[in-house]
Amino acid sequence: MRKWIIMFGLFWMQGALAEDLTAVDIIRKAMDHYRGQTSYSQMTMIIHRSDWQREITMRVWTEGDKQTLVRVTDPPRDEGNDTLSVDGSMWTYTPKTNRVTEITSSMVSESWMGSDFSNRDVSKGTAIIEQYDHTLLELRERDGHQIYVIQSIPHGDVAVEWGREVLHIRDDWIVLEQQFRDQDDVLVKTLRALEIGMMSGRSVATVIRMANEAAPDEWTELRTTVVEFDVELPPNLFTLSNLRNSSE
């Protein structure tokens, strides 16, 4: 009898969670979880191909939903290559040419630094919340956690390359998986959380991998070595004038 009571309680809790949280709520919580009010992180990106591999280290700052600065620190030939995202607009700075270039809407889907991450991915933006319609497809149980499976379809007037995305979000708001499907519903690439750990007082995906589904030997890993949330940031950090300045 007690077993049935416990099982009923678990099912009731799952139903209550699903009823109380919409798909948009769940995605918003996941975005807030990895950005915080503000954040600072240090990362290493590993770009792997069948015949070569390279590493890029970077520092990343975020504030709110729509401000991100990515600053490459190594290798020396790429040091100072910066990417700034503010309110949906993006720019890059290249020290070799001393030039700031705006990333147009037709360029946001292009590869960032030759990786499997696009400019849009690296901006860590939250445009998916406003520009997509979201549906909670399924609730799953894994390793004592509840997993929300959400389908996100872009609005008809939004210029994105994806026909739909499918996200698997754990109940502690970690994105375990994100599938990117084209307009023909073919799976093109998948982002997966490979390692999860405690950093700055919360569970975070410390290693994530973006894999090219058509080429198993092509993938890019992003390994977070340092992350701090809700930190104080300089007031001019997310500005074009600061984009050229690598001394922050």
N, C-alpha and C positions, 0 to 999 in steps of 0.2 A: 504493500500500500504506500509506504513512504517513498519507494522508488518512483511510483506513478505520480505522486505529488511533486517530487523534485523535477521530473520530466515536464510535467504540466507547467510548473513555474518557469522553467527555462524557455519553453515555447511561448508562454505569455510575455516574458521579458523581451524576446526577440520581436514578437508582434508589436509590442508597445514602442520599441525603438524604431521599427520600420514605419510605424504610423506617425510618430512624433517628428522624425527627420525626413525631409524630402531629399531627393537626389541632389538638388542644388545646395541644400544645407550641408550634406556630406562632403561634396566637393569643396565648398567654402571652408569647412573645418580642416580639410587636408591642405589646402593652400595656406591658410593661416598658420597651420602647424609647422610647415617647413620655412615660412618666411618670418613669423613673429611680427611684432610691430616694427622692429628693425632687426637686422642680422648682419653678422660679419663671419665669413668662412674662408678657409684655405683648402684648396682642392688640387688634386692631380688628375689630369685627363690622360688616359691611355688609348691611343688610336691604333687598332690592330688590323692588319691586313695579312693575306696569305704569305706575302713575301717581305713584309717590313712591319715595323712597329715604332711609334714615337710617343714621347710623353710631353705634356705641357702642364706646368704648374701655374696657378692663378689665385688671386684674391678676389672675393666677391662681397659686395655690400648691397643690401636691400632696405627699402623703407616703404611701409604701406604695401598697397597692392601693385603699384605701377612704376616704381622706381628701382632700377638695378644698375650697378656698375660692375663690370668684369674687367680685371686688370691682369694681363699675363706677366708673369715674373721670370719664367724660364721655359725653354732654352734661350740663351742670350740673343739669338737672331730674331726671336719673336718677342723679346721683352719690351713692354710698353705698348703692345697692341691692346687697345682698350675698346670695350663695347658699352655704350650707354643706352638705357631704355627709360623713357619718361612718358607716361600717359599714352602709351601705344606708339610713340615715335622712337626710332632707333638711329644711332650714329656709331661709326667706328673711327678710331684714330690709328694711323700707321706712322710710327716714328721715322721710318726710312724715307718717306715722302713728306713728312710733317704735314699731313693732310687729314682733315676731318671729312668723312663721307657719310651722307645720310643713306640709311637702308630703306629703300622704297618698299611699298607693299608687295611688289613683284619679287623682292629679294629676301623677304623674311623666311621663306621656305628653303633658301639655299644653305648649303653646309657651312658650319662655323669652323674655321681653321682646318678644313679638310676632314672633319669628324663626321660621325653619324648623327650628331645633334645639329639641328637647324639654328639659325639666328633666333627664331621664335622660342625654341626650347631653352637656349642659353639665357634668354632674357628673364626666365623664371616668372613670366607674366601670368596674370589671372584672367586673360581675355576669354578663356574657355567658359567662364562663369556667365558672362553677359552675351556672348556670341553664339552659344549653343543651346539647344533644347536637351534636357536631361531626363532620363527614365531609369528608375531602379528596377533592374531586370531580375535580380536574384539575391537571396541571402544564403551564405554558406558558412560552415563551421570549419576552422582549421587551427590546430594547435591551441585550442582553448580560446580562440578569438572568433568574433563574427566578422565575416567579409562581405562588404557591399559590392555587388557587380552593377555598374552603371553604364548605360549607353548614352553617348553624347553626339548629337547630330547638329552640324552648323546651320544657322539660319540661312535661308536662301540668298540673302543679299550680302553674305560674308564671303570675302575672297580668301578661301583656304583650300589647300590641296586635298584635304581629307574628306571622304564621304561620311565617315563616322569614326568615333573613338570609343573604346571600351576600357573602363577603369575598374581595377580591383582595389578597393580601399579597406584597410583593416580598421577595427573599431577603436584603435588608438591613433587613427588618422594618418597612418603611413600608406602611401601609394605603393602597393606591392607589384602592380603590373599596369601598363597602359598600352593598349593596342592601337595602331594607326592603320586604318584601312582606306584605300583609295575610292574613287567614285564608282568603281565596279565592284566594290566590297572585297577587294583582294588585300590580304594582310601584307603590308609593306615593311613595317618595322615594329619592334616591340621593346618597350622599356620595362626592365625588371629590377626589383630590389634584391640584390644578392646577399647583402649582409646588413643586419640591423643591430644597433647598439645604443647605449646611453651616452649622450653628449649634451653638455650645458643643461643638464637636469631633465631632458626629455628623450624619448625613444626616437631615433632618426634612422633613415636608410643611409648607412655609411658608405656602401658601395652599390652603385646602380649601373646597369649595362643597357645600352641601346644597341639592338641587334638587327642587322639587315636580314630579313627572312629569305630573300632570294639568294643570298651569299653567306653561308654559315661561317666562313672564315673572316667575315667583315663585321666588326663590332667596335664600340667605344665604351670604355668604362670611366666613370667619374667617381673618384675616391675622396671622400671628405675626411681631412685630417684634423681640422679645427673648426668649430662652429660656436658662435656666441649669439644669444638672442637678446632682444630689447636693450641694445647698447646705444650709447650716445654717439651721434654722428655729426661731423662738421656741417654747417648749414649750406655750404656751397658744393657739397660732394657731388650731387647729381646735376651738374651744369656742364655746358659745352666748354666753358673756359677751363674747368678742372679736368676735362677729358684729356687734354694734352699733358697734364701734370702727373707724373708718375711718382711723386714724392709723398703721397698720402699714406 
